[in-house]
Amino acid sequence: MHVKSDAGALQGVRVVEVGVFMAAPFAAMHLADMGADVVKVEAPGTGDPARATGPFVSGEGSAFLRLNRNKRSVVLDLKQPEGREAFLALVDSADVLVENLRPGALRRLGLGPEELRARHPRLVHASVSGWGQDGPLADQPGLDIMAQARAGLMSITGHPETGPAKVGVPVCDLVAGLYAALGIVAALRRRDVTGEGDQLDVSLLEAGVSLAVWEAGRYFATGEVGSPQGTAHQSQAPYQAVVTSDGHVTVGANTPKTWEGFCAALERPDLLADPGYASVAQRYQRREQLLAEIERTTRTRTTDDLVAAWTAHGVPCAPLSTYDQVFDDPHLAARDFFWDAPDADGTPVRQIGSPLRFAEAAAQRRTAGPRLGGDSLEVLAELLGEERAAELLAAGVAR
């Protein structure tokens, strides 16, 4: 019988992360899930500010313990010569550096990509920032909500009657992190061929704009600008959430076969027979009238009943779940998606699983986010020897 390897796909790759809050830590988390040895370098004192963001588990920010799983933490004062010495030794041993500090922050310490890659040409240096490493906005601070706003995402999110809204999750941060992880893996593959590292520049703004697939298709073809549509699709109907007797259900009937099944499950042959609803374009044009007709029926039936009926007719649908339902979803449980990682004191910390499922290389399930500086002595001893590591800790430039 074939047995999946316990080693991750990136086993043997060392990643140095100088990351705070979301984007770089999210990128490095995925690399750690794939088996990379991720060493998180934090500033003395409080370290990553996400540690201080509640709620808390064993004194650490709960989200931090999930976002920084499978990593080791080293505290270094990069403003001190000895701290930079240790940092350079760590980078020299690494394959990847990923950071999301303000553009120029590392360069002002003499640790910019030019300096680091000059001494270590095989290094893959990935920077994630709000607006990118150059351009007129480069020096401005940029957080997820600003990126969502400037990228246009907020202009099409929300309901027509209430105006724009922010996407509920920090989507620009998260997508930028995913792009960084993808770019890092691509750069490592190129390095395998050429022997040369690379420099990667990912911005939250461009990550957000890259998601505007439907909006770009409409604007570049017609000049029409998108607007908030609630849960509805930009060009197809029915394709949205509808009200039920006990909540909401999402459904998409955008092909002749699924439209036929949709009407049959609702026991509404009149909708199927109506020539005004014969095509997707016609249904979209009359979408408000169509929604009123659909909800006249769905309001009398439960979510579970509608899901069962549409599923039996091959119509894509799903209940609109709250997160307590998501985290107890039987399908996700059957796929062993959630797992418990031990905290430094042994406390189990529930984790969201990796969506990456390899046939050969298992996603790693090791530890929750590390204690601040909990691995400094171990990592520095690997690089500089135990005596020098102890000296740096005693001098206070590492912890």
Contacts in CASP RR format, 6 or more apart in sequence:
PFRMAT RR
TARGET T0000
AUTHOR 0000-0000-0000
METHOD contacts of the structure
MODEL  1
MHVKSDAGALQGVRVVEVGVFMAAPFAAMHLADMGADVVKVEAPGTGDPA
RATGPFVSGEGSAFLRLNRNKRSVVLDLKQPEGREAFLALVDSADVLVEN
LRPGALRRLGLGPEELRARHPRLVHASVSGWGQDGPLADQPGLDIMAQAR
AGLMSITGHPETGPAKVGVPVCDLVAGLYAALGIVAALRRRDVTGEGDQL
DVSLLEAGVSLAVWEAGRYFATGEVGSPQGTAHQSQAPYQAVVTSDGHVT
VGANTPKTWEGFCAALERPDLLADPGYASVAQRYQRREQLLAEIERTTRT
RTTDDLVAAWTAHGVPCAPLSTYDQVFDDPHLAARDFFWDAPDADGTPVR
QIGSPLRFAEAAAQRRTAGPRLGGDSLEVLAELLGEERAAELLAAGVAR
4 358 0 8 1.000
4 359 0 8 1.000
4 360 0 8 1.000
4 361 0 8 1.000
4 362 0 8 1.000
5 360 0 8 1.000
5 361 0 8 1.000
5 362 0 8 1.000
6 362 0 8 1.000
7 35 0 8 1.000
7 361 0 8 1.000
7 362 0 8 1.000
8 34 0 8 1.000
8 35 0 8 1.000
8 358 0 8 1.000
8 361 0 8 1.000
8 362 0 8 1.000
8 363 0 8 1.000
8 364 0 8 1.000
9 34 0 8 1.000
9 35 0 8 1.000
9 358 0 8 1.000
9 361 0 8 1.000
10 31 0 8 1.000
10 34 0 8 1.000
10 35 0 8 1.000
10 36 0 8 1.000
10 185 0 8 1.000
11 35 0 8 1.000
11 36 0 8 1.000
11 361 0 8 1.000
12 35 0 8 1.000
12 36 0 8 1.000
12 37 0 8 1.000
13 31 0 8 1.000
13 35 0 8 1.000
13 36 0 8 1.000
13 37 0 8 1.000
13 95 0 8 1.000
13 96 0 8 1.000
13 188 0 8 1.000
14 36 0 8 1.000
14 37 0 8 1.000
14 38 0 8 1.000
14 39 0 8 1.000
14 93 0 8 1.000
14 94 0 8 1.000
14 95 0 8 1.000
14 96 0 8 1.000
15 28 0 8 1.000
15 31 0 8 1.000
15 32 0 8 1.000
15 36 0 8 1.000
15 37 0 8 1.000
15 38 0 8 1.000
15 39 0 8 1.000
15 94 0 8 1.000
15 95 0 8 1.000
15 96 0 8 1.000
15 97 0 8 1.000
15 98 0 8 1.000
15 184 0 8 1.000
16 39 0 8 1.000
16 41 0 8 1.000
16 90 0 8 1.000
16 91 0 8 1.000
16 94 0 8 1.000
16 96 0 8 1.000
16 97 0 8 1.000
16 98 0 8 1.000
17 24 0 8 1.000
17 25 0 8 1.000
17 28 0 8 1.000
17 38 0 8 1.000
17 39 0 8 1.000
17 40 0 8 1.000
17 41 0 8 1.000
17 71 0 8 1.000
17 97 0 8 1.000
17 98 0 8 1.000
17 99 0 8 1.000
18 24 0 8 1.000
18 41 0 8 1.000
18 97 0 8 1.000
18 98 0 8 1.000
18 99 0 8 1.000
18 100 0 8 1.000
18 101 0 8 1.000
18 106 0 8 1.000
19 25 0 8 1.000
19 28 0 8 1.000
19 40 0 8 1.000
19 48 0 8 1.000
19 98 0 8 1.000
19 99 0 8 1.000
19 100 0 8 1.000
19 101 0 8 1.000
20 47 0 8 1.000
20 48 0 8 1.000
20 49 0 8 1.000
20 50 0 8 1.000
20 100 0 8 1.000
20 101 0 8 1.000
21 48 0 8 1.000
21 49 0 8 1.000
21 50 0 8 1.000
21 100 0 8 1.000
21 173 0 8 1.000
22 50 0 8 1.000
22 67 0 8 1.000
22 100 0 8 1.000
22 144 0 8 1.000
22 170 0 8 1.000
22 173 0 8 1.000
22 174 0 8 1.000
22 177 0 8 1.000
23 100 0 8 1.000
23 128 0 8 1.000
23 173 0 8 1.000
23 174 0 8 1.000
23 176 0 8 1.000
23 177 0 8 1.000
23 180 0 8 1.000
23 202 0 8 1.000
23 204 0 8 1.000
24 98 0 8 1.000
24 99 0 8 1.000
24 100 0 8 1.000
24 126 0 8 1.000
24 128 0 8 1.000
24 177 0 8 1.000
24 180 0 8 1.000
25 40 0 8 1.000
25 48 0 8 1.000
25 50 0 8 1.000
25 67 0 8 1.000
25 68 0 8 1.000
25 100 0 8 1.000
26 67 0 8 1.000
26 173 0 8 1.000
26 174 0 8 1.000
26 177 0 8 1.000
26 178 0 8 1.000
27 98 0 8 1.000
27 126 0 8 1.000
27 128 0 8 1.000
27 176 0 8 1.000
27 177 0 8 1.000
27 178 0 8 1.000
27 180 0 8 1.000
27 181 0 8 1.000
27 184 0 8 1.000
28 36 0 8 1.000
28 38 0 8 1.000
28 40 0 8 1.000
28 71 0 8 1.000
28 98 0 8 1.000
28 181 0 8 1.000
29 38 0 8 1.000
29 67 0 8 1.000
29 68 0 8 1.000
29 69 0 8 1.000
29 70 0 8 1.000
29 71 0 8 1.000
30 177 0 8 1.000
30 178 0 8 1.000
30 181 0 8 1.000
30 354 0 8 1.000
30 356 0 8 1.000
31 38 0 8 1.000
31 96 0 8 1.000
31 98 0 8 1.000
31 181 0 8 1.000
31 184 0 8 1.000
31 185 0 8 1.000
32 38 0 8 1.000
32 69 0 8 1.000
32 70 0 8 1.000
32 71 0 8 1.000
32 364 0 8 1.000
33 69 0 8 1.000
33 70 0 8 1.000
33 354 0 8 1.000
33 356 0 8 1.000
33 363 0 8 1.000
33 364 0 8 1.000
34 354 0 8 1.000
34 356 0 8 1.000
34 361 0 8 1.000
34 363 0 8 1.000
34 364 0 8 1.000
35 70 0 8 1.000
35 364 0 8 1.000
36 96 0 8 1.000
37 72 0 8 1.000
38 70 0 8 1.000
38 71 0 8 1.000
38 72 0 8 1.000
39 71 0 8 1.000
39 72 0 8 1.000
39 73 0 8 1.000
39 74 0 8 1.000
39 90 0 8 1.000
39 94 0 8 1.000
39 375 0 8 1.000
39 379 0 8 1.000
40 48 0 8 1.000
40 68 0 8 1.000
40 71 0 8 1.000
40 72 0 8 1.000
40 73 0 8 1.000
40 74 0 8 1.000
40 370 0 8 1.000
41 74 0 8 1.000
41 75 0 8 1.000
41 76 0 8 1.000
41 78 0 8 1.000
41 87 0 8 1.000
41 90 0 8 1.000
42 48 0 8 1.000
42 73 0 8 1.000
42 74 0 8 1.000
42 75 0 8 1.000
42 76 0 8 1.000
42 372 0 8 1.000
42 373 0 8 1.000
43 75 0 8 1.000
43 76 0 8 1.000
43 77 0 8 1.000
43 78 0 8 1.000
44 75 0 8 1.000
44 76 0 8 1.000
44 77 0 8 1.000
44 396 0 8 1.000
44 399 0 8 1.000
45 75 0 8 1.000
45 372 0 8 1.000
46 52 0 8 1.000
46 372 0 8 1.000
47 75 0 8 1.000
47 372 0 8 1.000
48 64 0 8 1.000
48 68 0 8 1.000
50 61 0 8 1.000
50 63 0 8 1.000
50 64 0 8 1.000
50 67 0 8 1.000
50 68 0 8 1.000
51 60 0 8 1.000
51 61 0 8 1.000
51 64 0 8 1.000
51 372 0 8 1.000
52 61 0 8 1.000
53 61 0 8 1.000
53 63 0 8 1.000
53 64 0 8 1.000
54 61 0 8 1.000
54 62 0 8 1.000
54 63 0 8 1.000
55 61 0 8 1.000
55 62 0 8 1.000
56 62 0 8 1.000
57 65 0 8 1.000
57 343 0 8 1.000
57 347 0 8 1.000
57 349 0 8 1.000
58 343 0 8 1.000
58 344 0 8 1.000
58 345 0 8 1.000
58 347 0 8 1.000
60 343 0 8 1.000
60 369 0 8 1.000
60 371 0 8 1.000
62 349 0 8 1.000
64 369 0 8 1.000
65 341 0 8 1.000
65 343 0 8 1.000
65 349 0 8 1.000
65 368 0 8 1.000
65 369 0 8 1.000
66 349 0 8 1.000
66 350 0 8 1.000
66 351 0 8 1.000
66 352 0 8 1.000
66 368 0 8 1.000
66 369 0 8 1.000
67 369 0 8 1.000
68 368 0 8 1.000
68 369 0 8 1.000
68 370 0 8 1.000
69 341 0 8 1.000
69 349 0 8 1.000
69 351 0 8 1.000
69 366 0 8 1.000
69 367 0 8 1.000
69 368 0 8 1.000
69 369 0 8 1.000
70 341 0 8 1.000
70 364 0 8 1.000
70 365 0 8 1.000
70 366 0 8 1.000
70 367 0 8 1.000
70 369 0 8 1.000
71 369 0 8 1.000
71 370 0 8 1.000
72 370 0 8 1.000
72 374 0 8 1.000
72 375 0 8 1.000
72 378 0 8 1.000
72 379 0 8 1.000
73 369 0 8 1.000
73 370 0 8 1.000
73 371 0 8 1.000
73 372 0 8 1.000
73 373 0 8 1.000
73 374 0 8 1.000
73 375 0 8 1.000
73 376 0 8 1.000
74 90 0 8 1.000
74 373 0 8 1.000
74 374 0 8 1.000
74 375 0 8 1.000
74 376 0 8 1.000
74 379 0 8 1.000
74 380 0 8 1.000
74 398 0 8 1.000
75 372 0 8 1.000
75 373 0 8 1.000
75 376 0 8 1.000
75 398 0 8 1.000
75 399 0 8 1.000
76 83 0 8 1.000
76 86 0 8 1.000
76 87 0 8 1.000
76 376 0 8 1.000
76 397 0 8 1.000
76 398 0 8 1.000
77 83 0 8 1.000
77 396 0 8 1.000
77 397 0 8 1.000
77 398 0 8 1.000
78 84 0 8 1.000
78 87 0 8 1.000
78 109 0 8 1.000
78 111 0 8 1.000
79 109 0 8 1.000
80 397 0 8 1.000
82 392 0 8 1.000
82 395 0 8 1.000
82 397 0 8 1.000
82 398 0 8 1.000
83 392 0 8 1.000
83 397 0 8 1.000
83 398 0 8 1.000
84 109 0 8 1.000
84 110 0 8 1.000
84 111 0 8 1.000
86 380 0 8 1.000
86 383 0 8 1.000
86 384 0 8 1.000
86 392 0 8 1.000
86 397 0 8 1.000
86 398 0 8 1.000
87 111 0 8 1.000
88 111 0 8 1.000
88 116 0 8 1.000
88 119 0 8 1.000
89 383 0 8 1.000
89 384 0 8 1.000
90 379 0 8 1.000
90 383 0 8 1.000
91 97 0 8 1.000
91 111 0 8 1.000
91 116 0 8 1.000
91 120 0 8 1.000
91 123 0 8 1.000
92 119 0 8 1.000
92 120 0 8 1.000
93 382 0 8 1.000
93 383 0 8 1.000
94 120 0 8 1.000
94 123 0 8 1.000
95 122 0 8 1.000
95 123 0 8 1.000
95 124 0 8 1.000
95 188 0 8 1.000
95 191 0 8 1.000
96 123 0 8 1.000
96 124 0 8 1.000
96 125 0 8 1.000
96 126 0 8 1.000
96 184 0 8 1.000
96 188 0 8 1.000
97 116 0 8 1.000
97 123 0 8 1.000
97 124 0 8 1.000
97 125 0 8 1.000
97 126 0 8 1.000
98 126 0 8 1.000
98 127 0 8 1.000
98 128 0 8 1.000
98 180 0 8 1.000
98 184 0 8 1.000
99 106 0 8 1.000
99 126 0 8 1.000
99 127 0 8 1.000
99 128 0 8 1.000
100 127 0 8 1.000
100 128 0 8 1.000
100 129 0 8 1.000
101 129 0 8 1.000
102 129 0 8 1.000
102 139 0 8 1.000
102 141 0 8 1.000
103 127 0 8 1.000
103 129 0 8 1.000
103 132 0 8 1.000
103 133 0 8 1.000
103 134 0 8 1.000
103 138 0 8 1.000
103 139 0 8 1.000
104 112 0 8 1.000
106 112 0 8 1.000
106 113 0 8 1.000
107 113 0 8 1.000
107 114 0 8 1.000
107 115 0 8 1.000
112 125 0 8 1.000
113 125 0 8 1.000
113 127 0 8 1.000
113 199 0 8 1.000
116 123 0 8 1.000
116 125 0 8 1.000
117 123 0 8 1.000
117 125 0 8 1.000
117 197 0 8 1.000
117 199 0 8 1.000
121 195 0 8 1.000
121 196 0 8 1.000
121 197 0 8 1.000
122 191 0 8 1.000
122 195 0 8 1.000
122 196 0 8 1.000
122 197 0 8 1.000
123 197 0 8 1.000
124 184 0 8 1.000
124 187 0 8 1.000
124 188 0 8 1.000
124 191 0 8 1.000
124 197 0 8 1.000
124 198 0 8 1.000
124 199 0 8 1.000
124 200 0 8 1.000
125 198 0 8 1.000
125 199 0 8 1.000
125 200 0 8 1.000
126 180 0 8 1.000
126 183 0 8 1.000
126 184 0 8 1.000
126 187 0 8 1.000
126 199 0 8 1.000
126 200 0 8 1.000
126 202 0 8 1.000
127 133 0 8 1.000
127 199 0 8 1.000
127 200 0 8 1.000
127 201 0 8 1.000
127 202 0 8 1.000
128 176 0 8 1.000
128 177 0 8 1.000
128 180 0 8 1.000
128 202 0 8 1.000
128 203 0 8 1.000
128 204 0 8 1.000
129 138 0 8 1.000
129 142 0 8 1.000
129 201 0 8 1.000
129 202 0 8 1.000
129 203 0 8 1.000
129 204 0 8 1.000
130 141 0 8 1.000
130 142 0 8 1.000
130 143 0 8 1.000
130 146 0 8 1.000
130 147 0 8 1.000
130 176 0 8 1.000
130 203 0 8 1.000
130 204 0 8 1.000
130 205 0 8 1.000
131 137 0 8 1.000
131 138 0 8 1.000
131 140 0 8 1.000
131 142 0 8 1.000
131 203 0 8 1.000
131 204 0 8 1.000
131 205 0 8 1.000
132 138 0 8 1.000
132 201 0 8 1.000
132 202 0 8 1.000
132 203 0 8 1.000
132 205 0 8 1.000
132 206 0 8 1.000
133 201 0 8 1.000
134 201 0 8 1.000
137 205 0 8 1.000
142 204 0 8 1.000
143 204 0 8 1.000
144 170 0 8 1.000
144 171 0 8 1.000
144 172 0 8 1.000
144 173 0 8 1.000
144 204 0 8 1.000
145 166 0 8 1.000
147 172 0 8 1.000
147 173 0 8 1.000
147 203 0 8 1.000
147 204 0 8 1.000
147 205 0 8 1.000
147 207 0 8 1.000
147 208 0 8 1.000
148 154 0 8 1.000
148 157 0 8 1.000
148 166 0 8 1.000
148 167 0 8 1.000
148 171 0 8 1.000
148 172 0 8 1.000
148 208 0 8 1.000
150 205 0 8 1.000
151 172 0 8 1.000
151 204 0 8 1.000
151 205 0 8 1.000
151 207 0 8 1.000
151 208 0 8 1.000
151 209 0 8 1.000
151 211 0 8 1.000
151 212 0 8 1.000
152 208 0 8 1.000
152 209 0 8 1.000
152 212 0 8 1.000
153 167 0 8 1.000
153 171 0 8 1.000
153 172 0 8 1.000
153 208 0 8 1.000
153 211 0 8 1.000
153 212 0 8 1.000
154 164 0 8 1.000
154 165 0 8 1.000
154 166 0 8 1.000
154 167 0 8 1.000
155 164 0 8 1.000
155 226 0 8 1.000
155 227 0 8 1.000
155 228 0 8 1.000
156 164 0 8 1.000
156 215 0 8 1.000
156 226 0 8 1.000
156 227 0 8 1.000
156 228 0 8 1.000
156 229 0 8 1.000
156 234 0 8 1.000
157 164 0 8 1.000
157 165 0 8 1.000
157 166 0 8 1.000
157 167 0 8 1.000
157 228 0 8 1.000
157 230 0 8 1.000
158 164 0 8 1.000
158 165 0 8 1.000
158 228 0 8 1.000
158 229 0 8 1.000
158 230 0 8 1.000
159 165 0 8 1.000
159 228 0 8 1.000
159 230 0 8 1.000
160 227 0 8 1.000
160 228 0 8 1.000
160 229 0 8 1.000
160 230 0 8 1.000
162 228 0 8 1.000
163 228 0 8 1.000
164 228 0 8 1.000
165 228 0 8 1.000
171 208 0 8 1.000
171 211 0 8 1.000
172 204 0 8 1.000
172 205 0 8 1.000
172 207 0 8 1.000
172 208 0 8 1.000
173 204 0 8 1.000
175 207 0 8 1.000
175 208 0 8 1.000
175 210 0 8 1.000
175 211 0 8 1.000
176 202 0 8 1.000
176 203 0 8 1.000
176 204 0 8 1.000
176 207 0 8 1.000
176 208 0 8 1.000
177 202 0 8 1.000
177 207 0 8 1.000
179 202 0 8 1.000
179 207 0 8 1.000
179 210 0 8 1.000
180 200 0 8 1.000
180 202 0 8 1.000
183 200 0 8 1.000
183 202 0 8 1.000
184 200 0 8 1.000
187 197 0 8 1.000
187 198 0 8 1.000
187 200 0 8 1.000
190 196 0 8 1.000
190 197 0 8 1.000
190 198 0 8 1.000
191 197 0 8 1.000
191 198 0 8 1.000
214 234 0 8 1.000
214 235 0 8 1.000
215 226 0 8 1.000
215 234 0 8 1.000
218 224 0 8 1.000
218 226 0 8 1.000
218 234 0 8 1.000
218 235 0 8 1.000
219 225 0 8 1.000
219 226 0 8 1.000
226 234 0 8 1.000
230 240 0 8 1.000
231 240 0 8 1.000
231 241 0 8 1.000
231 250 0 8 1.000
232 239 0 8 1.000
232 240 0 8 1.000
232 287 0 8 1.000
232 291 0 8 1.000
233 239 0 8 1.000
233 240 0 8 1.000
233 254 0 8 1.000
233 284 0 8 1.000
235 284 0 8 1.000
236 252 0 8 1.000
236 254 0 8 1.000
236 280 0 8 1.000
236 283 0 8 1.000
236 284 0 8 1.000
237 254 0 8 1.000
237 280 0 8 1.000
237 283 0 8 1.000
237 284 0 8 1.000
237 287 0 8 1.000
237 290 0 8 1.000
237 291 0 8 1.000
238 251 0 8 1.000
238 252 0 8 1.000
238 253 0 8 1.000
238 262 0 8 1.000
238 283 0 8 1.000
238 287 0 8 1.000
238 290 0 8 1.000
238 291 0 8 1.000
238 294 0 8 1.000
239 251 0 8 1.000
239 252 0 8 1.000
239 253 0 8 1.000
239 254 0 8 1.000
240 250 0 8 1.000
240 251 0 8 1.000
240 252 0 8 1.000
240 291 0 8 1.000
241 248 0 8 1.000
241 249 0 8 1.000
241 250 0 8 1.000
241 320 0 8 1.000
242 248 0 8 1.000
242 249 0 8 1.000
242 250 0 8 1.000
242 251 0 8 1.000
242 291 0 8 1.000
242 294 0 8 1.000
242 295 0 8 1.000
242 298 0 8 1.000
243 295 0 8 1.000
243 298 0 8 1.000
243 299 0 8 1.000
244 298 0 8 1.000
244 299 0 8 1.000
244 301 0 8 1.000
244 302 0 8 1.000
244 303 0 8 1.000
244 306 0 8 1.000
245 298 0 8 1.000
245 299 0 8 1.000
245 300 0 8 1.000
245 301 0 8 1.000
245 302 0 8 1.000
245 303 0 8 1.000
246 302 0 8 1.000
246 303 0 8 1.000
247 303 0 8 1.000
247 320 0 8 1.000
248 303 0 8 1.000
248 319 0 8 1.000
248 320 0 8 1.000
249 298 0 8 1.000
249 303 0 8 1.000
249 306 0 8 1.000
249 307 0 8 1.000
249 317 0 8 1.000
249 318 0 8 1.000
249 319 0 8 1.000
249 320 0 8 1.000
250 317 0 8 1.000
250 318 0 8 1.000
250 319 0 8 1.000
250 320 0 8 1.000
251 262 0 8 1.000
251 306 0 8 1.000
251 310 0 8 1.000
251 315 0 8 1.000
251 316 0 8 1.000
251 317 0 8 1.000
252 258 0 8 1.000
252 262 0 8 1.000
252 315 0 8 1.000
252 316 0 8 1.000
252 317 0 8 1.000
253 259 0 8 1.000
253 261 0 8 1.000
253 262 0 8 1.000
253 315 0 8 1.000
253 316 0 8 1.000
254 280 0 8 1.000
255 280 0 8 1.000
258 314 0 8 1.000
258 315 0 8 1.000
258 316 0 8 1.000
259 272 0 8 1.000
259 277 0 8 1.000
259 283 0 8 1.000
260 272 0 8 1.000
261 310 0 8 1.000
261 313 0 8 1.000
261 314 0 8 1.000
261 315 0 8 1.000
262 310 0 8 1.000
262 313 0 8 1.000
262 315 0 8 1.000
263 269 0 8 1.000
263 271 0 8 1.000
263 272 0 8 1.000
264 272 0 8 1.000
264 313 0 8 1.000
265 306 0 8 1.000
265 309 0 8 1.000
265 310 0 8 1.000
265 312 0 8 1.000
265 313 0 8 1.000
265 315 0 8 1.000
266 294 0 8 1.000
266 297 0 8 1.000
266 298 0 8 1.000
266 309 0 8 1.000
267 297 0 8 1.000
268 293 0 8 1.000
268 297 0 8 1.000
271 277 0 8 1.000
271 290 0 8 1.000
271 293 0 8 1.000
271 294 0 8 1.000
276 282 0 8 1.000
276 283 0 8 1.000
276 286 0 8 1.000
277 283 0 8 1.000
277 286 0 8 1.000
277 290 0 8 1.000
283 290 0 8 1.000
298 306 0 8 1.000
301 309 0 8 1.000
303 319 0 8 1.000
303 320 0 8 1.000
304 319 0 8 1.000
306 317 0 8 1.000
307 317 0 8 1.000
307 318 0 8 1.000
307 319 0 8 1.000
310 316 0 8 1.000
310 317 0 8 1.000
311 317 0 8 1.000
319 325 0 8 1.000
321 329 0 8 1.000
326 332 0 8 1.000
327 338 0 8 1.000
327 350 0 8 1.000
332 338 0 8 1.000
337 352 0 8 1.000
337 353 0 8 1.000
338 350 0 8 1.000
338 351 0 8 1.000
338 352 0 8 1.000
338 353 0 8 1.000
339 350 0 8 1.000
339 351 0 8 1.000
339 353 0 8 1.000
339 365 0 8 1.000
340 348 0 8 1.000
340 349 0 8 1.000
340 350 0 8 1.000
340 351 0 8 1.000
341 348 0 8 1.000
341 349 0 8 1.000
341 351 0 8 1.000
341 365 0 8 1.000
341 366 0 8 1.000
341 367 0 8 1.000
341 368 0 8 1.000
341 369 0 8 1.000
342 348 0 8 1.000
342 349 0 8 1.000
342 367 0 8 1.000
342 368 0 8 1.000
343 349 0 8 1.000
343 367 0 8 1.000
343 368 0 8 1.000
343 369 0 8 1.000
344 367 0 8 1.000
344 368 0 8 1.000
344 369 0 8 1.000
344 370 0 8 1.000
344 371 0 8 1.000
344 374 0 8 1.000
347 368 0 8 1.000
349 368 0 8 1.000
349 369 0 8 1.000
351 365 0 8 1.000
351 368 0 8 1.000
353 363 0 8 1.000
354 363 0 8 1.000
356 363 0 8 1.000
357 363 0 8 1.000
372 399 0 8 1.000
373 399 0 8 1.000
376 389 0 8 1.000
376 393 0 8 1.000
376 398 0 8 1.000
376 399 0 8 1.000
377 389 0 8 1.000
377 390 0 8 1.000
377 393 0 8 1.000
380 388 0 8 1.000
380 389 0 8 1.000
380 392 0 8 1.000
380 393 0 8 1.000
380 398 0 8 1.000
381 389 0 8 1.000
383 389 0 8 1.000
384 392 0 8 1.000
389 398 0 8 1.000
392 398 0 8 1.000
393 399 0 8 1.000
END
